[in-house]
Amino acid sequence: MRPLVVQGQPKSSRSKLARMGWNSLIVAAMIGIPLLLVFGMELIGRGTVHETWTWLIANWKLFGLNALIVFLVFALIYCMIGSLVLSAGMSALLLSIVSLISYFKVKLIGEPFFPWDIVLSKESMNILPLVTTHAALVRIGVVFAVVAVIFLSRLWLPRLSLRPVTRVVLGALCVFALYSFGVKAPWTGKLLDRAGVNEIVWNQQENYGMNGLSLAFTMNVKNTIIPKPPGYSEPTMASLAESLNEMVGTPTVNAASGVKPNVIFIMNEAFWDPTLLPNVTFSEDPVPTVHRLEQESTSGYLLSPQFGGGTSNVEFEVLTGQSMSFLPAGSVPYQQYISKPIPSMASYFKGLGYKSAAIHSYEGWFWNRENVYKHMGFDSFLSKDGFQNPEYHGAFIADDEVSKSIIKEVEANDNPTFIYAVTMQNHGPYDDHRYGSDNPIKVQGTLDDTARDTLETYAHGARDADRSLQLLIDHFEKSDEPTIIVFYGDHMPMLGYDYDVYVQSGFISTAKSDQWSLEELKKMRSVPFVMWSNLDMAKEQVPVLSNSFLSAYVLDRLQMEKPAALAYNAELSKKIPGLLRNLVIDSDGQMFTSVPASVAADVEKYRELQYDELFGKQYLAKYTGAASTAGAAEPDGGGAGPNAKRH
C-alpha cells in the first residue's frame, strides 16, 4: 500500500498513521462494496429501487447471506488481482453480467441464470438478438457505465493491496467457504436454516425472487450432481424388470398388417395455435391443416417442460421417454448428461431394421446434437450445412425445406425410415419484421401496436409451418408406402417480454409466472399435436400428455411392442398423463403442484428407471436383455411385422 504522508510528524509515526488509514479504508470497502453489489444485482433483476428495497427490508437475513457470498467472490478476486479498485471493478463487471443474463432469461423464457448455463457458451450467443431492444440496451449501457467509472477511478486512487501472506490465507478461506456453500456443507446448512432460507427447487423463478440471485445461484451448484433415489438398488431394479418383462412379452398385432410404416416425428419450432388467444381475431385461419386434422385424426395437447426455449429438453423427453421433472430446473441433458450410448426411439427403430435419421435446419453443434444423436443411435444427421441451396424465410431455413428433406430421405431408403425432424423458421423473437411489413395475416384485438406486430409475424410463421405439414401429407397420400406423421411444437412461443401478447389478450392474468393459477400454468405449457397416417387408424382425442409419454403412446397406436422402459411409461401415463416439475395432472384432469400420494410410488419407480439409465449401473438392461436396449434385436412376433418388407 502507498503510505500517506502527514506533515509535522516523525516519519515512522506518519507511516503508521497512513497504514492505519488505508487499512481502515480497505476494511470499510470490503464490507461496503459487497452490500452495494448485492443491491445493484437485485436492482437489475427486480427493475425498481422500490421493489429491491422492499425485498431487502422484508428479508434482511437473506440480504446478508447474499452479501456474504458476494464478499467471498470479491475477496477471492482481490486476493488474485491485488488491487482493491480493480478488484471492485472486476467483481462489479462479473456480477453485473450474471445479473443481466438472469434478468433477460427470466424476461424471455421465465427461467433465471443457472450454474450449468456457463457451459452453454455457443448456445448463449443465439439469444443476443433478443436483447437488442432500446430498453435492453439502455439497461446494459447504464450497468457498463457504472463499471467503467469504477475502473477509471484507479487513475487517482492508490492500489491498496494486501500483504502476500494475507492474500494466500484469505483466498484459501474464500475458496473453502464458496465450496461449502455450493455443496451445502453441514456448517453452511445450519447457517442457511438459521437465516430462514427456503429453497424452492420446483420453481426456480420464485426461488431466485425470494432468496436473491447470489444465494439461489450458489444453492443450485449442488444440483449439478444428481442424487441417487433412496430406493435404487440392483434387487429393486431386478424386481421391476421382471414385471416389465411380463408387459413387454404380451403378443401384439400391428395395424399395418405386417408392413413396417415410415414413422416421422416433426417437432416444429415454437408451434402453437394462436387462435386460442381470446379477444384477438385473424384475417384468415393461420393453421387450417392442423385444425382439420384435429377434427379428422388423432390429436391433443402435449405438456411441454419448456417455455420459449430449451428445445433440446423436449427432444430428450420424446426420444428417450425420460422426464425433465427428475432433473435440476434449467438443466440441459444434451449438454450435461449424455456422453455415452443411450436407448432412444432411434435405436429402437434401428433394431427393427429401420433407417433412423435426424434432420434439423440449424447448426449441428447447437445443443451438442451432433454428438448426442450418435449416442442415441441415429444413422445420419442432416443439419444446416447439409441443405443444398435452401430457401430461407426470414433469418432461418424455411419449414418447407425440412419437409422436402424428409421426403427425400424416405425416398432414398429401401428400408422403412424413422425420422426425427426439428424445424427452425419460426424461432423467436418475433419483433423483427422478418417477412417484411406486409404480413398476409392481419390481427385485430386488444393489443398495442408492438404486440400486434409480434403476433402477426408469429402467425405468418405458424401458417408456413402448417403449409409444410400439408406438403408432406400431399406427398404421402399419393405414396404406396405406409407412413405415419406426428406433428407438434416443442414449446409455446415467447411473444414479447413479460409474456406481453398473452397478458394483453387476456390469455393469462399476469406477467408474474409465480402467481399463475394451475390452469394458467397448464395453458402456458400446452402445445397442440396432431397425427396423420395413410394407414387405417382410429381417431383419438388426447386432452393432455407429457412429452415423455409421447413415444410410448405412438407405439401403442401402431400396436408395436414397446421396450421395457416405454412399457412402464405407457402404464404410468394412464394414471398421470401430465407430469411436470410443478404441475401434475391425473387421469381425471385434476391438477396438483406435486405428485399426489396415490401415485407417488409409481412415479418413484419412474425416477429409478431414469436414474438407472442415465447415471446408474444399467441394471434394467441386465435383467431385461434386448428389450431394454430399445430395439437392439428384432422381436419375433410383435411390432410392425419385423420380417416383412414395406410396400
PESULMO-V24882 format. One record per backbone hydrogen bond with DSSP energy under -1.0 kcal/mol. NH is the residue of the N-H (numbers start at 1). CO is the residue of the C=O. Records with the same first field share a line. If there is no record, write none. Layout:
BEGIN
NH = CO, CO
END
This chain:
BEGIN
14 = 10
15 = 11
16 = 12
17 = 13
18 = 14
19 = 15
20 = 16
21 = 17
22 = 18
23 = 19
24 = 20
25 = 21
26 = 22
27 = 23
28 = 24
29 = 25
30 = 26
31 = 27
32 = 28
33 = 29
36 = 32
37 = 33
38 = 34
39 = 35
40 = 36
41 = 37
42 = 38
43 = 39
44 = 40
45 = 41
46 = 42
47 = 43
52 = 48
53 = 49
54 = 50
55 = 51
56 = 52
57 = 53
58 = 54
59 = 55
63 = 59
64 = 60
65 = 61
66 = 62
67 = 63
68 = 64
69 = 65
70 = 66
71 = 67
72 = 68
73 = 69
74 = 70
75 = 71
76 = 72
77 = 73
78 = 74
79 = 75
80 = 76
81 = 77
82 = 78
84 = 159
87 = 83
88 = 84
89 = 85
90 = 86
91 = 87
92 = 88
93 = 89
94 = 90
95 = 91
96 = 92
97 = 93
98 = 94
99 = 95
100 = 96
101 = 97
102 = 98
103 = 99
104 = 100
105 = 101
106 = 102
107 = 103
108 = 104
109 = 105
110 = 106
111 = 105
117 = 114
118 = 115
119 = 116
120 = 117
121 = 119
124 = 120
126 = 123
127 = 124
128 = 125
130 = 127
131 = 128
137 = 133
138 = 134
139 = 135
140 = 136
141 = 137
142 = 138
143 = 139
144 = 140
145 = 141
146 = 142
147 = 143
148 = 144
149 = 145
150 = 146
151 = 147
152 = 148
153 = 149
154 = 151
155 = 152
156 = 153
157 = 153
167 = 163
168 = 164
169 = 165
170 = 166
171 = 167
172 = 168
173 = 169
174 = 170
175 = 171
176 = 172
177 = 173
178 = 174
179 = 175
180 = 176
181 = 177
182 = 178
183 = 179
185 = 180
189 = 185
190 = 186
191 = 187
192 = 188
193 = 189
194 = 190
195 = 191
196 = 193
197 = 192
201 = 199
203 = 200
207 = 203
208 = 204
209 = 205
210 = 206
211 = 207
212 = 208
216 = 212
217 = 213
218 = 214
219 = 215
220 = 216
221 = 218
223 = 220
224 = 221
225 = 222
232 = 229
237 = 233
238 = 234
239 = 235
240 = 236
241 = 237
242 = 238
243 = 239
244 = 240
245 = 241
246 = 242
247 = 243
248 = 244
249 = 245
250 = 247
257 = 254
259 = 256
262 = 482
263 = 417
264 = 484
265 = 419
266 = 486
267 = 421
268 = 488
271 = 268
276 = 273
277 = 274
281 = 444
283 = 442
291 = 287
292 = 288
293 = 289
294 = 290
296 = 292
297 = 293
299 = 540
300 = 529
301 = 542
302 = 527
303 = 545
304 = 525
308 = 492
313 = 310
315 = 311
316 = 312
317 = 313
318 = 314
319 = 315
320 = 316
321 = 317
326 = 323
327 = 324
331 = 328
335 = 332
336 = 332
337 = 333
338 = 333
339 = 337
342 = 375
345 = 319
348 = 344
349 = 345
350 = 346
351 = 347
353 = 350
354 = 349
355 = 416
357 = 418
358 = 380
359 = 420
360 = 382
361 = 422
368 = 365
369 = 366
370 = 364
372 = 368
373 = 369
375 = 371
376 = 372
377 = 374
378 = 373
379 = 356
380 = 356
382 = 358
384 = 362
386 = 383
387 = 384
393 = 396
398 = 391
403 = 399
404 = 400
405 = 401
406 = 402
407 = 403
408 = 404
409 = 405
410 = 406
411 = 407
412 = 408
418 = 355
419 = 263
420 = 357
421 = 265
422 = 359
423 = 267
427 = 424
436 = 433
439 = 437
444 = 281
446 = 279
447 = 445
452 = 448
453 = 449
454 = 450
455 = 451
456 = 452
457 = 453
458 = 454
459 = 455
460 = 456
461 = 457
462 = 458
463 = 459
464 = 460
465 = 461
466 = 462
467 = 463
468 = 464
469 = 465
470 = 466
471 = 467
472 = 468
473 = 469
474 = 470
475 = 471
476 = 472
477 = 473
484 = 262
485 = 532
486 = 264
487 = 530
488 = 266
490 = 268
495 = 493
496 = 494
500 = 497
501 = 495
503 = 499
504 = 500
505 = 501
507 = 502
508 = 502
513 = 511
515 = 512
516 = 513
521 = 517
522 = 518
523 = 519
524 = 520
525 = 522
527 = 302
529 = 300
530 = 487
531 = 298
532 = 485
534 = 483
537 = 535
542 = 299
545 = 301
546 = 577
547 = 303
549 = 546
550 = 547
553 = 549
554 = 550
555 = 551
556 = 552
557 = 553
558 = 554
559 = 556
560 = 555
567 = 563
568 = 564
569 = 565
570 = 566
571 = 567
572 = 568
573 = 569
575 = 572
576 = 572
578 = 585
580 = 583
584 = 592
585 = 578
586 = 590
587 = 575
589 = 586
592 = 584
599 = 596
603 = 599
604 = 600
605 = 601
606 = 602
607 = 603
608 = 604
609 = 605
610 = 606
611 = 607
612 = 608
613 = 609
614 = 610
615 = 611
616 = 611
618 = 612
622 = 618
623 = 619
624 = 620
625 = 621
627 = 624
628 = 625
644 = 641
END
